Amino acid sequence: MIKNIYNLGDAALYCDFGDTVNKETNLEVINYFKDIRKRNISGIKNIAPSYNKLIIYFDLELTNYKKIKDIVQNLDISTFENAKTKVVKIPVCFDDEFALDLERVEKKAGLGKKEIVNQLISQKYFCYMTGFIAGMPFLGDIKEKIRLDRLETPRVKVPKGSVGITEQFCNIYTFKSPGGWNIIGNSPKKIFTKDPTKLTLINPGDEVEFFEISKKEYSKFNEQK
Amino acid sequence: MSKNSFKVLRPGINTTFQDLGRDNLYHVGLPFSGAIDKRNFLIANSLITNKEDDAVLEFAHQGPLLEFSGSQTSIVITGNVNFKIIKKDTSEIKGECYKTYNLNNKDCLDIISTEKSVYGYLSVKGGFHINKFCNSYSTTVRAEVGPNDGKKIEIGQSIILNAVDGAIEKSLEYLNSKIEFIRVIKGTNFDYFSKDSIKDFISKDFIVSKLTDRMGMRLSGPKIKNLKKTNIKSEGLGKGVIQVPADGDPIVMLSDHGTIGGYPKIAVVISADYDKLAQCPPGEKIKFKIVNLTEAENLYKIYTMETKNIINKIR
């Protein structure tokens, strides 16, 4: 449930669901997000769900903080739908060409490449949120053995398609971008589709499964460069 | 299709189609985008008698050099912009902002530079022949979405204009004013920072760094010291949010910002002052001042009223 509501500037409502980051809290955030979207509340322009926060942006010409806060506070979201989630299968190539930080991960985890790859592909992941760059999924939780911090100095350009890990999370760089996650593979799958009916393959609440492909299979994919 | 078009002889540094922005897609990672300086955007469309939310070309620092082909079109430029029109017979007309001009076949529009500001706007009567993506003409270059395949305008390309009849003759006397302070509301992590740093934040000058674009504005000045933690759990961002990373130099989120971030938020620029902040070029000094929510809301009412009054003065 929402623990606290603050204003973020003069045109956004910042809903805090508590300090813990886990699936249960995040599902509450996602439920609020879906419910508020469905209601089409006048003046609301945008809603950004994240691990444990929901930020609601409104049009200051049409409404204000107090009015939107009153509405959100009094929402009855007790009947949480068991959201229909889908499982998205994502091919990943772990060839040395793509695994930019493999050595670092091997050293920190004390595991060989094969073991690291197995740790990553042996389970399904939950999508906590999407963003930073268009379509980038924040997935978790990865096995404890392969958890490590971000790079001390972030890369200026992480190649498009890179699959990265940090802390309990993994992600996919849907576009070329700066970034500090440990890169261990690359997916040729186009995740941000630009098709307005389904902009992105992976949405908050979905499950993701990685499967390994060879470099040959990767180049055949050819959907993304 | 209309026979009116521009050929891009020089694209400028960052020339993109923009409108009022794209709502409701933060959750997939798309920011609002849209014209950075909303007031100058609205004035441009009003002067040329387009719809309020028609697309314009936004340029930054150096603008494009465009050669017009077709029978005739009317254009207007807003902002603080140095530009000229080179007629077919090579005679030149020095351009004035907030005044419409008519272009004839093979006339060139040379948008030389923005002066003591960053962004300027070109609006064309009838608008551009482009398509909306998710209800908006705004380009988000980083996600490759919007008109022109989500790209900046490039050299050699053609820009097709919608066909319209008749010339427009309108003008407005308007000067973009500067303000003494950029007003902000305390951010959600305001108490992470040391008392001395807060004092610095609201009393000392910050300088707009060269590392500034439509995504964000980096500032340099006194280092803002974080006493609690330099990373928070990643969460949503909005335009005007000021994050402070571990290095102590604040970053203001602008219209194309990344939608999720993990640095503490010291403050948020009020909606009324966003245009003015974003128009500050690299090297310019800015000072922040804290206001409360009610003051910010009232200042925004005044800002929108002023915009309406300015537009009402168009003759």
Boltz contact constraints between the chains, C-beta under 6 A:
constraints:
  - contact:
      token1: [A, 6]
      token2: [B, 188]
      max_distance: 6.0
  - contact:
      token1: [A, 7]
      token2: [B, 293]
      max_distance: 6.0
  - contact:
      token1: [A, 8]
      token2: [B, 268]
      max_distance: 6.0
  - contact:
      token1: [A, 9]
      token2: [B, 185]
      max_distance: 6.0
  - contact:
      token1: [A, 9]
      token2: [B, 240]
      max_distance: 6.0
  - contact:
      token1: [A, 9]
      token2: [B, 268]
      max_distance: 6.0
  - contact:
      token1: [A, 10]
      token2: [B, 270]
      max_distance: 6.0
  - contact:
      token1: [A, 10]
      token2: [B, 271]
      max_distance: 6.0
  - contact:
      token1: [A, 10]
      token2: [B, 293]
      max_distance: 6.0
  - contact:
      token1: [A, 10]
      token2: [B, 296]
      max_distance: 6.0
  - contact:
      token1: [A, 10]
      token2: [B, 297]
      max_distance: 6.0
  - contact:
      token1: [A, 11]
      token2: [B, 271]
      max_distance: 6.0
  - contact:
      token1: [A, 12]
      token2: [B, 238]
      max_distance: 6.0
  - contact:
      token1: [A, 14]
      token2: [B, 188]
      max_distance: 6.0
  - contact:
      token1: [A, 21]
      token2: [B, 233]
      max_distance: 6.0
  - contact:
      token1: [A, 45]
      token2: [B, 23]
      max_distance: 6.0
  - contact:
      token1: [A, 46]
      token2: [B, 23]
      max_distance: 6.0
  - contact:
      token1: [A, 46]
      token2: [B, 24]
      max_distance: 6.0
  - contact:
      token1: [A, 46]
      token2: [B, 26]
      max_distance: 6.0
  - contact:
      token1: [A, 48]
      token2: [B, 26]
      max_distance: 6.0
  - contact:
      token1: [A, 48]
      token2: [B, 236]
      max_distance: 6.0
  - contact:
      token1: [A, 49]
      token2: [B, 27]
      max_distance: 6.0
  - contact:
      token1: [A, 50]
      token2: [B, 235]
      max_distance: 6.0
  - contact:
      token1: [A, 50]
      token2: [B, 236]
      max_distance: 6.0
  - contact:
      token1: [A, 51]
      token2: [B, 233]
      max_distance: 6.0
  - contact:
      token1: [A, 53]
      token2: [B, 235]
      max_distance: 6.0
  - contact:
      token1: [A, 55]
      token2: [B, 236]
      max_distance: 6.0
  - contact:
      token1: [A, 57]
      token2: [B, 238]
      max_distance: 6.0
  - contact:
      token1: [A, 60]
      token2: [B, 271]
      max_distance: 6.0
  - contact:
      token1: [A, 60]
      token2: [B, 300]
      max_distance: 6.0
  - contact:
      token1: [A, 64]
      token2: [B, 297]
      max_distance: 6.0
  - contact:
      token1: [A, 130]
      token2: [B, 28]
      max_distance: 6.0
  - contact:
      token1: [A, 130]
      token2: [B, 29]
      max_distance: 6.0
  - contact:
      token1: [A, 131]
      token2: [B, 29]
      max_distance: 6.0
  - contact:
      token1: [A, 131]
      token2: [B, 259]
      max_distance: 6.0
  - contact:
      token1: [A, 131]
      token2: [B, 260]
      max_distance: 6.0
  - contact:
      token1: [A, 132]
      token2: [B, 258]
      max_distance: 6.0
  - contact:
      token1: [A, 132]
      token2: [B, 260]
      max_distance: 6.0
  - contact:
      token1: [A, 133]
      token2: [B, 29]
      max_distance: 6.0
  - contact:
      token1: [A, 134]
      token2: [B, 29]
      max_distance: 6.0
  - contact:
      token1: [A, 134]
      token2: [B, 30]
      max_distance: 6.0
  - contact:
      token1: [A, 134]
      token2: [B, 143]
      max_distance: 6.0
  - contact:
      token1: [A, 135]
      token2: [B, 29]
      max_distance: 6.0
  - contact:
      token1: [A, 136]
      token2: [B, 29]
      max_distance: 6.0
  - contact:
      token1: [A, 196]
      token2: [B, 134]
      max_distance: 6.0
  - contact:
      token1: [A, 199]
      token2: [B, 28]
      max_distance: 6.0
  - contact:
      token1: [A, 200]
      token2: [B, 28]
      max_distance: 6.0
